[in-house]
Amino acid sequence: MDEVAVILLAGAAVVTLLPATFIVGVVMFTRRDGAPPSPDLLRLFRIAS
C-alpha cells in the first residue's frame, strides 16, 4: 500500500474515532451511579444529530 494512502487511512480513522470516543466518555461520565442522562445532554445529542 502506498505511504500516502496509509497516512490518509490513519487520519480518517482518528477523525472517526475521536468524536465517538468523546460521546461514549460523556455518556459514561453522566451515567455514573446509575443516574439517567441529564436533559441538557439529551438536548445536546438532539442538536448534534
C-alpha positions in Angstrom: 0.0 0.0 0.0 1.2 3.5 -0.8 2.6 5.5 2.1 0.2 8.4 1.4 -2.8 6.1 1.4 -1.7 4.7 4.8 -1.4 8.2 6.2 -4.8 9.2 4.9 -6.4 6.0 6.2 -4.9 6.6 9.7 -6.1 10.2 9.6 -9.6 9.1 8.7 -9.6 6.5 11.5 -8.6 9.1 14.0 -11.2 11.6 12.8 -13.9 8.9 13.0 -12.9 7.5 16.4 -12.3 10.8 18.4 -15.9 12.1 18.3 -17.3 8.6 19.0 -14.9 8.2 22.0 -15.8 11.6 23.3 -19.6 10.9 23.1 -19.1 7.5 24.9 -17.0 9.2 27.5 -19.5 11.9 28.2 -22.4 9.3 28.4 -20.3 7.2 30.8 -19.4 10.2 32.9 -23.0 11.4 33.2 -24.4 8.0 33.9 -22.2 7.1 36.8 -24.0 5.9 39.9 -26.9 4.8 37.7 -28.2 8.3 37.1 -30.2 8.9 33.9 -28.7 11.3 31.4 -29.4 14.9 32.1 -31.9 16.8 29.9 -29.1 19.1 28.8 -27.1 16.1 27.5 -30.2 14.8 25.7 -30.8 18.2 24.1 -27.1 18.3 23.0 -27.4 15.0 21.3 -30.7 16.1 19.5 -28.9 19.2 18.3 -25.9 17.2 17.1 -28.0 14.7 15.2 
